[in-house]
Amino acid sequence: MNILAIETATPACSVALGVSGRVFKRHEVVPRRHSEVVLDFVQCVLSEARISLSELDGIVCGVGPGSFMGVRLAVSVTQGLAYAQNIPVLALST
C-alpha cells in the first residue's frame, strides 16, 4: 500500500511516503515557508520511491492542533492532489 502523509500545522513541514514497507521522508523546520516547500517535498518523496501520484492508495493529512494557516495548507494540498487522482483521504490529529 502506498500512503502519502502531509503535516504543516507546526513550524516544521513534513512529508512522508510509505511504499512496500519503506518510508521516504522530507522534514524541515521552515516557519512561515511551508507553502514554498511542501509540493517540492511531495515531488521528492515520489521521485525517490519511483512512483507516480496515480499509484497512491491514500493521502493522510494532519489537521491540528496547530497553526490555522498551516492546517489549511495541508488540507488544501491534500484535497488538490486527492481530487486530481481520485485518491481517498484520511485526516489525523497532529
C-alpha positions in Angstrom: 0.0 0.0 0.0 1.3 3.4 -1.0 0.4 6.2 1.5 1.5 9.8 1.4 1.4 11.9 4.6 1.5 15.7 4.8 1.9 17.7 8.0 2.3 21.5 8.1 0.5 22.6 11.3 3.7 23.2 13.3 6.9 25.2 12.4 8.1 22.0 10.7 7.0 20.9 7.2 6.9 17.1 6.9 6.0 14.9 4.1 6.4 11.1 4.2 5.6 8.3 1.8 5.2 4.7 2.8 5.8 2.2 -0.1 6.1 -1.5 0.3 7.4 -1.3 3.9 9.8 1.5 3.1 9.5 5.1 4.3 10.7 8.1 2.2 10.6 11.4 4.0 11.4 15.1 3.9 11.2 17.2 7.1 12.5 20.7 7.7 11.7 23.5 10.2 10.7 26.3 8.0 8.4 28.7 9.9 6.0 30.6 7.6 7.6 29.0 4.5 5.6 25.7 4.3 3.8 26.8 1.1 7.2 27.3 -0.6 8.5 23.8 0.1 5.6 21.3 0.6 5.0 20.5 -3.1 8.7 20.1 -3.7 8.8 17.7 -0.7 5.9 15.7 -2.2 7.7 15.5 -5.6 11.0 14.5 -3.9 9.5 11.6 -2.0 7.5 10.4 -5.0 10.7 10.5 -7.2 12.8 8.8 -4.6 10.3 6.0 -4.3 10.0 5.9 -8.1 6.2 6.0 -8.1 3.7 8.5 -9.5 0.9 10.3 -7.8 -1.6 8.0 -9.6 -0.1 5.0 -7.7 -1.0 6.3 -4.3 -3.6 4.3 -2.4 -4.3 7.2 0.1 -3.2 10.5 1.4 -3.0 11.3 5.2 -3.3 14.9 6.3 -2.5 16.4 9.7 -5.4 18.6 10.8 -4.1 20.2 14.0 -4.0 21.3 16.6 -1.6 23.9 15.3 -1.4 27.0 13.1 -4.7 27.6 11.3 -2.7 28.6 8.1 -0.6 25.5 8.4 -3.6 23.2 8.8 -5.3 25.0 5.9 -2.2 24.5 3.7 -2.0 20.7 4.4 -5.7 20.3 3.8 -5.6 22.3 0.6 -2.6 20.4 -0.9 -4.1 17.1 0.2 -7.5 17.9 -1.3 -6.0 19.1 -4.6 -3.8 16.0 -5.0 -6.5 13.6 -4.0 -9.2 15.2 -6.2 -6.9 15.2 -9.2 -6.3 11.4 -9.0 -9.5 10.3 -7.1 -7.4 9.1 -4.1 -9.0 8.6 -0.7 -8.0 10.9 2.2 -7.7 10.4 5.9 -7.4 13.3 8.4 -5.4 12.7 11.5 -4.7 14.8 14.6 -1.3 16.4 14.6 
